[in-house]
Amino acid sequence: MNLTDTLNADYIDAQYALWKRDPEAVSREWQAFFAGFQFAGDGWQAPGDAQELQMQQAQVEALKYRYRDIGHLLAGVDPLAEGPSEHPLLQLSAFGLTEEDLDREFYTYRFADTHRAPLRQILDILQETYCQSIGVEFMHLQDPQERLWLQDRMEPIRNRPPLDHDAQIRILNKLYQASLFEHYLNKKYAGQTRFSLEGAEAVIAMLDALLLTATEYGCTELILGMAHRGRLNVETNVLYKTYEEVFREFVNDYNPESLVGMGDVKYHNGYFTTIRLANKCHLRAFLVDNPSHLESVNPVVEGIARARQDLLPDGNRNQVLPLLFHGDAAFAGQGIVTETLNMSQLDGYKTEGTIHLVINNQIGFTTLPEHARSTRYSTDIAKMLMVPIFHVHGEDPEAAVHVAKLASSYRMEFGKDVVIDLICYRRYGHNEGDEPYFTQPQMYERIRERPSIHTLYAQKLLQAGIVQQEQLDRIEQGINLCLEEGFEAAQKNPRILPKVQFYENWEGFHGTYSSEPFETGVDQDTLLDLARKLNTIPDDLTPHSKLKRLLTKRLEAVETGEGIDWANAEALAFASLVTQGEPIRLSGEDSGRGTFSQRHCVMFDRTTGQAHVPLNHLSPDQAEFKVY
């Protein structure tokens, strides 16, 4: 039982009496709770009424619980608006506390550096952790281990980890790369559609931190799916596609037929590369082609990731990380999002957790959130998975980077999905040729007045004395020089080289296709042997009586060569494949039994419910037959 759920004085008294007789008789949490206010030593001045003290401590625990639960409602995460300053459920009076209690000390179990602290300090920690640039939804998680893991990584540092100067300058560089790339495209290719990342440039610094963290846990492959927004920026500044390659796609005589396969617009193309990160780890990264239909890439990414994981020889699925970008309107509005999320913990489909990054620019084309969804957050649908959701201010890159690291660590630790909701804005309209002032004049007046994120962060570091103006000038000049060199090279040689086919980098993933007919049959003796193994019931299995008759009939049909129906032939075909080393996977509703009760490739014991799959008991060196 959680302390904060226990406000009944009789229950607390009973626990306290047990603890006094034997501290080991109560849980570790209660041990720590009661140890905080023994009535002697340590300078603690106990009041006369121990029960009143216990109740007040319990009220403080309830206060802490409430901030963890709904503190996100007071978080200032919107760069375009002020957050609320108070909430009735978070006022002291809601817990029977007053301002007179602010300087009174209370026990701080798992919460602060000291065992006791004044209520004022406890409130400061709660507000700084849960009500600043980061709003966290995690108390709906049903696993207490996961909640404590998150608390221990947020509360001691108040959700603001100390960063050394090198880390801050790395963030600054990433913001400059993101912003200057967009500015250069706007200057050289004014009016051309590129779906700018401006307003959400923190994404580039976040991805840098997220991938560094994942590789430290042993991740070796990234499967990335995203729509058009910011895609070119991610290609150049995260996957390190050269500026020259990108600029070639803007040139008028760019020849899409030079691609192997169908041509597509530049913000839909996939990309494969191996990148070397700052921690010297190598990461194979696959950016999946964007099918243009919002969120349709989600199950494709999950399927690729699962296939890659199934091919791993050591079975460590954490090595392959699926990462999905979403728009706020699409995440809430597209049914395929929910359908894909629903499969995230199913044995046949799970990929040990996907990191979801919502670029929440608070608009869907021209539709505002209040006209697009019935939920408070666009990410509310993800709460059904019992996973954490981090809402973060898009103009606080240090907070955004912290959230990215935390989300990456959570996924690698627990093998579950995690959601980052980056609250930002869209500098232009839906695309660069769109006029947003037609429909959102007030919103875009506020956006027009905002400096670029890299400028805001540079000013912060300048004021703190971490960088000098000369250093900022060098960063800008270096990036602009690289952009100019890439542009000039693209002008000289606009014809793009043939695109490397995606599957050429996926050893073991694609077989060679041939239209030439070839022999697929097996000899009769082999079929008879397989039929006997398929239709023999193990001694320790008691299936349904009708199944016994069905198996007997199937075996007789093979032995006589008469009356072999479709399901019988299918079972023999499956058996011939797996015994030749070809794995088989069936998935979908009724796959095991068959919609018309014809397949029965999985049998269940009538008394124990234990499943038996005959196709997995044919030979010691056979391939696996999987049915989900």
ROFIGU-181173 format. One record per residue (C-alpha): x, y, z; residue number from 1. Coordinates in steps of 0.5 Angstrom, whole numbers. Last residue first. Layout:
{pt {X Y Z} NUM},
...
REM end
This chain:
{pt {0 -30 -66} 628},
{pt {3 -36 -70} 627},
{pt {11 -38 -70} 626},
{pt {14 -44 -73} 625},
{pt {21 -44 -72} 624},
{pt {26 -47 -76} 623},
{pt {28 -55 -76} 622},
{pt {34 -57 -73} 621},
{pt {31 -62 -67} 620},
{pt {26 -65 -72} 619},
{pt {18 -64 -72} 618},
{pt {16 -61 -66} 617},
{pt {15 -54 -67} 616},
{pt {10 -56 -72} 615},
{pt {6 -60 -67} 614},
{pt {4 -53 -63} 613},
{pt {2 -55 -56} 612},
{pt {-1 -50 -52} 611},
{pt {-3 -51 -44} 610},
{pt {-10 -50 -42} 609},
{pt {-9 -55 -36} 608},
{pt {-15 -59 -36} 607},
{pt {-17 -59 -44} 606},
{pt {-10 -58 -46} 605},
{pt {-10 -54 -52} 604},
{pt {-8 -55 -59} 603},
{pt {-5 -50 -64} 602},
{pt {-4 -51 -71} 601},
{pt {-12 -52 -71} 600},
{pt {-13 -50 -79} 599},
{pt {-20 -51 -80} 598},
{pt {-24 -48 -75} 597},
{pt {-27 -44 -80} 596},
{pt {-23 -37 -78} 595},
{pt {-17 -42 -77} 594},
{pt {-15 -44 -70} 593},
{pt {-8 -41 -70} 592},
{pt {-9 -35 -74} 591},
{pt {-16 -34 -71} 590},
{pt {-14 -26 -71} 589},
{pt {-8 -24 -74} 588},
{pt {-1 -27 -75} 587},
{pt {3 -33 -78} 586},
{pt {10 -33 -78} 585},
{pt {14 -39 -82} 584},
{pt {22 -40 -81} 583},
{pt {25 -44 -87} 582},
{pt {30 -49 -85} 581},
{pt {28 -55 -89} 580},
{pt {24 -58 -83} 579},
{pt {20 -51 -83} 578},
{pt {18 -51 -90} 577},
{pt {16 -59 -91} 576},
{pt {12 -58 -84} 575},
{pt {8 -51 -87} 574},
{pt {7 -55 -93} 573},
{pt {4 -61 -89} 572},
{pt {0 -56 -85} 571},
{pt {-3 -53 -92} 570},
{pt {-5 -60 -95} 569},
{pt {-9 -62 -89} 568},
{pt {-12 -55 -88} 567},
{pt {-14 -55 -96} 566},
{pt {-17 -62 -96} 565},
{pt {-13 -69 -97} 564},
{pt {-19 -74 -98} 563},
{pt {-15 -79 -101} 562},
{pt {-8 -81 -101} 561},
{pt {-9 -87 -97} 560},
{pt {-4 -85 -92} 559},
{pt {-5 -78 -93} 558},
{pt {-12 -78 -92} 557},
{pt {-11 -83 -86} 556},
{pt {-7 -78 -82} 555},
{pt {-12 -73 -83} 554},
{pt {-18 -77 -81} 553},
{pt {-14 -79 -74} 552},
{pt {-12 -71 -73} 551},
{pt {-20 -69 -74} 550},
{pt {-22 -75 -69} 549},
{pt {-17 -73 -64} 548},
{pt {-19 -65 -65} 547},
{pt {-27 -67 -64} 546},
{pt {-25 -70 -57} 545},
{pt {-22 -64 -55} 544},
{pt {-14 -64 -53} 543},
{pt {-11 -68 -47} 542},
{pt {-4 -67 -48} 541},
{pt {2 -71 -43} 540},
{pt {2 -77 -48} 539},
{pt {3 -73 -54} 538},
{pt {-2 -73 -60} 537},
{pt {0 -76 -66} 536},
{pt {-2 -72 -72} 535},
{pt {3 -67 -74} 534},
{pt {9 -73 -73} 533},
{pt {5 -78 -77} 532},
{pt {4 -73 -83} 531},
{pt {11 -71 -83} 530},
{pt {13 -78 -84} 529},
{pt {8 -79 -89} 528},
{pt {10 -73 -93} 527},
{pt {17 -75 -93} 526},
{pt {16 -82 -95} 525},
{pt {12 -78 -101} 524},
{pt {17 -74 -104} 523},
{pt {17 -67 -103} 522},
{pt {15 -61 -108} 521},
{pt {17 -54 -109} 520},
{pt {20 -55 -116} 519},
{pt {22 -49 -120} 518},
{pt {18 -44 -124} 517},
{pt {22 -38 -126} 516},
{pt {19 -31 -124} 515},
{pt {25 -30 -119} 514},
{pt {26 -26 -113} 513},
{pt {32 -26 -109} 512},
{pt {31 -26 -101} 511},
{pt {30 -20 -97} 510},
{pt {32 -19 -90} 509},
{pt {38 -24 -89} 508},
{pt {43 -18 -90} 507},
{pt {39 -11 -89} 506},
{pt {43 -6 -93} 505},
{pt {42 -8 -100} 504},
{pt {34 -7 -98} 503},
{pt {34 0 -98} 502},
{pt {37 1 -105} 501},
{pt {42 5 -106} 500},
{pt {40 11 -110} 499},
{pt {43 12 -116} 498},
{pt {47 19 -116} 497},
{pt {44 25 -117} 496},
{pt {45 30 -123} 495},
{pt {46 37 -120} 494},
{pt {54 37 -121} 493},
{pt {56 44 -121} 492},
{pt {50 47 -118} 491},
{pt {50 41 -112} 490},
{pt {58 43 -111} 489},
{pt {56 50 -110} 488},
{pt {51 49 -105} 487},
{pt {55 44 -101} 486},
{pt {61 49 -100} 485},
{pt {56 55 -98} 484},
{pt {53 50 -93} 483},
{pt {60 48 -90} 482},
{pt {62 56 -90} 481},
{pt {55 58 -87} 480},
{pt {56 52 -81} 479},
{pt {63 55 -80} 478},
{pt {61 62 -80} 477},
{pt {56 61 -75} 476},
{pt {60 57 -70} 475},
{pt {66 63 -71} 474},
{pt {61 68 -70} 473},
{pt {59 65 -63} 472},
{pt {66 64 -61} 471},
{pt {67 71 -62} 470},
{pt {61 73 -58} 469},
{pt {64 70 -52} 468},
{pt {61 63 -49} 467},
{pt {60 61 -42} 466},
{pt {59 68 -39} 465},
{pt {52 67 -36} 464},
{pt {50 73 -40} 463},
{pt {53 70 -47} 462},
{pt {50 63 -45} 461},
{pt {43 66 -45} 460},
{pt {44 70 -51} 459},
{pt {46 64 -55} 458},
{pt {40 60 -52} 457},
{pt {35 66 -55} 456},
{pt {39 66 -61} 455},
{pt {39 59 -63} 454},
{pt {31 59 -61} 453},
{pt {30 64 -67} 452},
{pt {27 70 -64} 451},
{pt {20 71 -63} 450},
{pt {16 77 -66} 449},
{pt {13 73 -72} 448},
{pt {10 68 -67} 447},
{pt {6 72 -63} 446},
{pt {3 75 -69} 445},
{pt {2 68 -72} 444},
{pt {-2 67 -66} 443},
{pt {-6 73 -67} 442},
{pt {-7 72 -75} 441},
{pt {-9 65 -74} 440},
{pt {-14 64 -80} 439},
{pt {-11 68 -86} 438},
{pt {-5 70 -82} 437},
{pt {-2 63 -84} 436},
{pt {-1 64 -91} 435},
{pt {2 58 -95} 434},
{pt {8 58 -99} 433},
{pt {13 55 -94} 432},
{pt {9 50 -92} 431},
{pt {3 49 -87} 430},
{pt {4 56 -85} 429},
{pt {11 59 -83} 428},
{pt {15 59 -76} 427},
{pt {11 53 -73} 426},
{pt {10 53 -66} 425},
{pt {13 49 -60} 424},
{pt {11 44 -55} 423},
{pt {15 38 -55} 422},
{pt {11 32 -53} 421},
{pt {16 26 -51} 420},
{pt {12 19 -51} 419},
{pt {15 13 -48} 418},
{pt {14 6 -51} 417},
{pt {16 0 -46} 416},
{pt {23 -4 -46} 415},
{pt {24 -2 -39} 414},
{pt {31 0 -38} 413},
{pt {32 2 -45} 412},
{pt {26 5 -46} 411},
{pt {27 9 -40} 410},
{pt {34 11 -41} 409},
{pt {31 14 -48} 408},
{pt {26 18 -45} 407},
{pt {30 21 -39} 406},
{pt {36 23 -45} 405},
{pt {30 26 -49} 404},
{pt {27 29 -43} 403},
{pt {34 32 -41} 402},
{pt {35 35 -48} 401},
{pt {28 38 -48} 400},
{pt {30 42 -41} 399},
{pt {37 44 -44} 398},
{pt {33 46 -50} 397},
{pt {28 51 -47} 396},
{pt {25 54 -53} 395},
{pt {20 48 -54} 394},
{pt {18 47 -47} 393},
{pt {17 40 -45} 392},
{pt {11 35 -44} 391},
{pt {14 28 -42} 390},
{pt {9 22 -42} 389},
{pt {11 16 -38} 388},
{pt {8 9 -40} 387},
{pt {1 6 -38} 386},
{pt {-1 4 -45} 385},
{pt {-7 7 -45} 384},
{pt {-4 14 -43} 383},
{pt {-2 14 -50} 382},
{pt {-9 17 -52} 381},
{pt {-7 23 -48} 380},
{pt {-2 25 -53} 379},
{pt {-5 31 -56} 378},
{pt {-7 34 -49} 377},
{pt {-13 36 -46} 376},
{pt {-17 31 -50} 375},
{pt {-23 33 -54} 374},
{pt {-19 34 -61} 373},
{pt {-19 38 -67} 372},
{pt {-23 44 -66} 371},
{pt {-20 46 -59} 370},
{pt {-13 44 -62} 369},
{pt {-13 49 -67} 368},
{pt {-14 47 -75} 367},
{pt {-10 51 -80} 366},
{pt {-6 45 -82} 365},
{pt {-6 42 -76} 364},
{pt {-4 47 -70} 363},
{pt {-1 47 -63} 362},
{pt {7 46 -66} 361},
{pt {7 39 -62} 360},
{pt {13 36 -65} 359},
{pt {11 29 -62} 358},
{pt {17 25 -61} 357},
{pt {15 17 -60} 356},
{pt {20 13 -57} 355},
{pt {18 6 -59} 354},
{pt {19 0 -54} 353},
{pt {22 -7 -54} 352},
{pt {19 -8 -61} 351},
{pt {12 -12 -59} 350},
{pt {9 -15 -65} 349},
{pt {8 -22 -64} 348},
{pt {8 -22 -56} 347},
{pt {3 -16 -56} 346},
{pt {6 -10 -52} 345},
{pt {6 -5 -57} 344},
{pt {0 -7 -61} 343},
{pt {-5 -2 -58} 342},
{pt {0 3 -60} 341},
{pt {-1 1 -67} 340},
{pt {-8 1 -67} 339},
{pt {-8 8 -63} 338},
{pt {-4 11 -69} 337},
{pt {-7 8 -74} 336},
{pt {-14 12 -72} 335},
{pt {-11 19 -74} 334},
{pt {-13 24 -70} 333},
{pt {-9 25 -63} 332},
{pt {-3 24 -66} 331},
{pt {-4 27 -73} 330},
{pt {-6 34 -70} 329},
{pt {0 34 -65} 328},
{pt {5 32 -71} 327},
{pt {9 25 -70} 326},
{pt {16 23 -70} 325},
{pt {17 15 -69} 324},
{pt {23 12 -66} 323},
{pt {24 4 -67} 322},
{pt {31 2 -63} 321},
{pt {34 -4 -65} 320},
{pt {40 -7 -60} 319},
{pt {34 -7 -54} 318},
{pt {32 -14 -58} 317},
{pt {38 -18 -55} 316},
{pt {36 -24 -58} 315},
{pt {43 -26 -59} 314},
{pt {43 -28 -66} 313},
{pt {39 -22 -68} 312},
{pt {34 -23 -74} 311},
{pt {28 -23 -70} 310},
{pt {30 -16 -68} 309},
{pt {31 -14 -75} 308},
{pt {24 -16 -77} 307},
{pt {21 -13 -70} 306},
{pt {24 -6 -73} 305},
{pt {22 -7 -80} 304},
{pt {15 -8 -77} 303},
{pt {15 -3 -72} 302},
{pt {17 2 -78} 301},
{pt {12 0 -82} 300},
{pt {7 0 -77} 299},
{pt {8 7 -76} 298},
{pt {9 10 -83} 297},
{pt {2 11 -84} 296},
{pt {2 16 -79} 295},
{pt {0 22 -84} 294},
{pt {-1 19 -91} 293},
{pt {6 22 -95} 292},
{pt {8 15 -95} 291},
{pt {15 17 -92} 290},
{pt {21 13 -94} 289},
{pt {24 10 -87} 288},
{pt {30 13 -84} 287},
{pt {35 7 -83} 286},
{pt {41 9 -78} 285},
{pt {46 4 -77} 284},
{pt {50 7 -70} 283},
{pt {57 7 -69} 282},
{pt {59 9 -62} 281},
{pt {65 14 -61} 280},
{pt {61 17 -55} 279},
{pt {61 23 -60} 278},
{pt {57 19 -65} 277},
{pt {59 15 -71} 276},
{pt {54 15 -76} 275},
{pt {52 9 -81} 274},
{pt {47 11 -86} 273},
{pt {41 9 -90} 272},
{pt {36 14 -92} 271},
{pt {28 15 -94} 270},
{pt {25 20 -99} 269},
{pt {19 24 -97} 268},
{pt {22 31 -96} 267},
{pt {25 31 -103} 266},
{pt {19 29 -107} 265},
{pt {19 22 -110} 264},
{pt {22 18 -116} 263},
{pt {20 11 -116} 262},
{pt {25 5 -116} 261},
{pt {33 6 -117} 260},
{pt {33 14 -117} 259},
{pt {36 17 -123} 258},
{pt {29 17 -125} 257},
{pt {28 23 -120} 256},
{pt {33 28 -125} 255},
{pt {34 34 -121} 254},
{pt {34 39 -127} 253},
{pt {31 45 -123} 252},
{pt {36 44 -117} 251},
{pt {33 43 -110} 250},
{pt {34 35 -110} 249},
{pt {42 37 -111} 248},
{pt {41 41 -105} 247},
{pt {40 35 -100} 246},
{pt {46 31 -103} 245},
{pt {51 37 -103} 244},
{pt {49 39 -96} 243},
{pt {51 32 -94} 242},
{pt {47 27 -90} 241},
{pt {49 27 -83} 240},
{pt {44 23 -80} 239},
{pt {43 28 -75} 238},
{pt {44 35 -78} 237},
{pt {43 33 -85} 236},
{pt {37 28 -85} 235},
{pt {34 31 -79} 234},
{pt {34 38 -82} 233},
{pt {31 35 -89} 232},
{pt {25 31 -85} 231},
{pt {23 38 -81} 230},
{pt {16 37 -82} 229},
{pt {15 31 -88} 228},
{pt {13 25 -84} 227},
{pt {17 21 -79} 226},
{pt {20 14 -78} 225},
{pt {26 12 -76} 224},
{pt {29 5 -75} 223},
{pt {36 6 -71} 222},
{pt {41 0 -70} 221},
{pt {46 -1 -65} 220},
{pt {43 0 -58} 219},
{pt {48 -2 -53} 218},
{pt {46 2 -47} 217},
{pt {51 7 -48} 216},
{pt {48 7 -55} 215},
{pt {41 9 -53} 214},
{pt {44 15 -49} 213},
{pt {48 18 -55} 212},
{pt {42 17 -59} 211},
{pt {37 21 -55} 210},
{pt {42 27 -54} 209},
{pt {43 28 -61} 208},
{pt {36 27 -62} 207},
{pt {34 32 -57} 206},
{pt {39 37 -60} 205},
{pt {36 36 -67} 204},
{pt {29 37 -64} 203},
{pt {31 43 -61} 202},
{pt {30 47 -67} 201},
{pt {22 46 -66} 200},
{pt {20 53 -68} 199},
{pt {23 53 -75} 198},
{pt {23 45 -77} 197},
{pt {21 48 -85} 196},
{pt {17 44 -89} 195},
{pt {21 44 -95} 194},
{pt {17 47 -100} 193},
{pt {20 52 -105} 192},
{pt {18 59 -104} 191},
{pt {25 62 -103} 190},
{pt {30 57 -105} 189},
{pt {37 60 -103} 188},
{pt {35 64 -98} 187},
{pt {30 60 -95} 186},
{pt {34 54 -95} 185},
{pt {40 58 -92} 184},
{pt {35 60 -86} 183},
{pt {33 53 -85} 182},
{pt {40 50 -85} 181},
{pt {42 56 -80} 180},
{pt {37 54 -75} 179},
{pt {38 47 -75} 178},
{pt {46 47 -75} 177},
{pt {46 53 -70} 176},
{pt {41 49 -65} 175},
{pt {46 43 -65} 174},
{pt {52 48 -64} 173},
{pt {48 51 -58} 172},
{pt {47 44 -55} 171},
{pt {54 42 -56} 170},
{pt {56 49 -52} 169},
{pt {52 47 -47} 168},
{pt {55 40 -46} 167},
{pt {62 43 -46} 166},
{pt {60 48 -41} 165},
{pt {58 43 -36} 164},
{pt {51 41 -35} 163},
{pt {47 40 -28} 162},
{pt {41 36 -29} 161},
{pt {34 41 -29} 160},
{pt {28 36 -27} 159},
{pt {29 38 -20} 158},
{pt {36 35 -19} 157},
{pt {34 30 -13} 156},
{pt {27 30 -16} 155},
{pt {27 28 -23} 154},
{pt {32 21 -24} 153},
{pt {29 18 -17} 152},
{pt {22 20 -19} 151},
{pt {23 16 -25} 150},
{pt {25 10 -22} 149},
{pt {20 11 -17} 148},
{pt {15 11 -22} 147},
{pt {18 5 -26} 146},
{pt {18 1 -20} 145},
{pt {11 2 -17} 144},
{pt {9 -1 -24} 143},
{pt {2 1 -25} 142},
{pt {4 8 -29} 141},
{pt {-2 13 -28} 140},
{pt {3 17 -24} 139},
{pt {7 18 -30} 138},
{pt {5 25 -33} 137},
{pt {11 30 -33} 136},
{pt {11 37 -35} 135},
{pt {17 40 -36} 134},
{pt {19 47 -37} 133},
{pt {17 49 -30} 132},
{pt {11 46 -26} 131},
{pt {14 38 -24} 130},
{pt {21 39 -21} 129},
{pt {21 46 -19} 128},
{pt {14 46 -16} 127},
{pt {16 40 -12} 126},
{pt {23 42 -10} 125},
{pt {20 49 -8} 124},
{pt {14 46 -4} 123},
{pt {19 41 0} 122},
{pt {23 47 1} 121},
{pt {17 51 4} 120},
{pt {15 45 8} 119},
{pt {21 45 12} 118},
{pt {26 39 11} 117},
{pt {28 32 14} 116},
{pt {32 27 12} 115},
{pt {36 31 8} 114},
{pt {38 31 1} 113},
{pt {31 31 -2} 112},
{pt {26 26 -4} 111},
{pt {27 19 -3} 110},
{pt {23 20 4} 109},
{pt {23 27 6} 108},
{pt {20 28 13} 107},
{pt {17 34 15} 106},
{pt {20 41 18} 105},
{pt {16 47 20} 104},
{pt {17 53 16} 103},
{pt {11 53 11} 102},
{pt {6 50 17} 101},
{pt {4 57 18} 100},
{pt {2 58 11} 99},
{pt {-3 53 12} 98},
{pt {-4 45 11} 97},
{pt {-11 41 11} 96},
{pt {-9 38 5} 95},
{pt {-13 42 0} 94},
{pt {-11 48 4} 93},
{pt {-4 48 2} 92},
{pt {-7 49 -6} 91},
{pt {-5 44 -11} 90},
{pt {-12 42 -12} 89},
{pt {-15 49 -13} 88},
{pt {-10 50 -18} 87},
{pt {-5 56 -19} 86},
{pt {0 60 -23} 85},
{pt {-3 58 -30} 84},
{pt {2 57 -36} 83},
{pt {3 64 -40} 82},
{pt {3 63 -47} 81},
{pt {7 62 -54} 80},
{pt {13 58 -51} 79},
{pt {8 53 -48} 78},
{pt {11 49 -43} 77},
{pt {10 53 -36} 76},
{pt {8 47 -32} 75},
{pt {2 48 -28} 74},
{pt {-2 42 -30} 73},
{pt {4 38 -30} 72},
{pt {3 38 -23} 71},
{pt {-2 33 -23} 70},
{pt {0 27 -21} 69},
{pt {7 28 -18} 68},
{pt {4 34 -15} 67},
{pt {-1 30 -12} 66},
{pt {3 25 -9} 65},
{pt {8 30 -6} 64},
{pt {2 34 -3} 63},
{pt {-1 27 0} 62},
{pt {6 26 3} 61},
{pt {5 32 6} 60},
{pt {-2 30 9} 59},
{pt {1 24 12} 58},
{pt {6 28 15} 57},
{pt {1 32 18} 56},
{pt {-3 26 20} 55},
{pt {3 23 24} 54},
{pt {4 29 28} 53},
{pt {-3 29 30} 52},
{pt {-2 22 32} 51},
{pt {4 23 36} 50},
{pt {1 29 40} 49},
{pt {6 32 45} 48},
{pt {10 35 39} 47},
{pt {16 32 37} 46},
{pt {22 37 37} 45},
{pt {28 34 33} 44},
{pt {35 36 34} 43},
{pt {37 29 32} 42},
{pt {36 26 38} 41},
{pt {29 24 41} 40},
{pt {22 23 39} 39},
{pt {23 19 33} 38},
{pt {20 23 27} 37},
{pt {24 20 20} 36},
{pt {24 13 23} 35},
{pt {17 13 22} 34},
{pt {17 14 14} 33},
{pt {23 10 13} 32},
{pt {20 4 16} 31},
{pt {14 5 13} 30},
{pt {17 5 6} 29},
{pt {21 -1 8} 28},
{pt {15 -5 9} 27},
{pt {13 -7 16} 26},
{pt {15 -12 21} 25},
{pt {22 -11 20} 24},
{pt {22 -5 25} 23},
{pt {20 -10 30} 22},
{pt {15 -8 36} 21},
{pt {16 0 35} 20},
{pt {14 -2 27} 19},
{pt {8 -6 29} 18},
{pt {5 0 33} 17},
{pt {7 5 28} 16},
{pt {3 1 23} 15},
{pt {-3 0 27} 14},
{pt {-3 8 29} 13},
{pt {-3 9 21} 12},
{pt {-9 5 20} 11},
{pt {-12 8 26} 10},
{pt {-11 15 23} 9},
{pt {-13 13 16} 8},
{pt {-10 18 11} 7},
{pt {-7 12 7} 6},
{pt {-6 13 0} 5},
{pt {0 17 0} 4},
{pt {3 12 4} 3},
{pt {2 7 -2} 2},
{pt {0 0 0} 1},
REM end
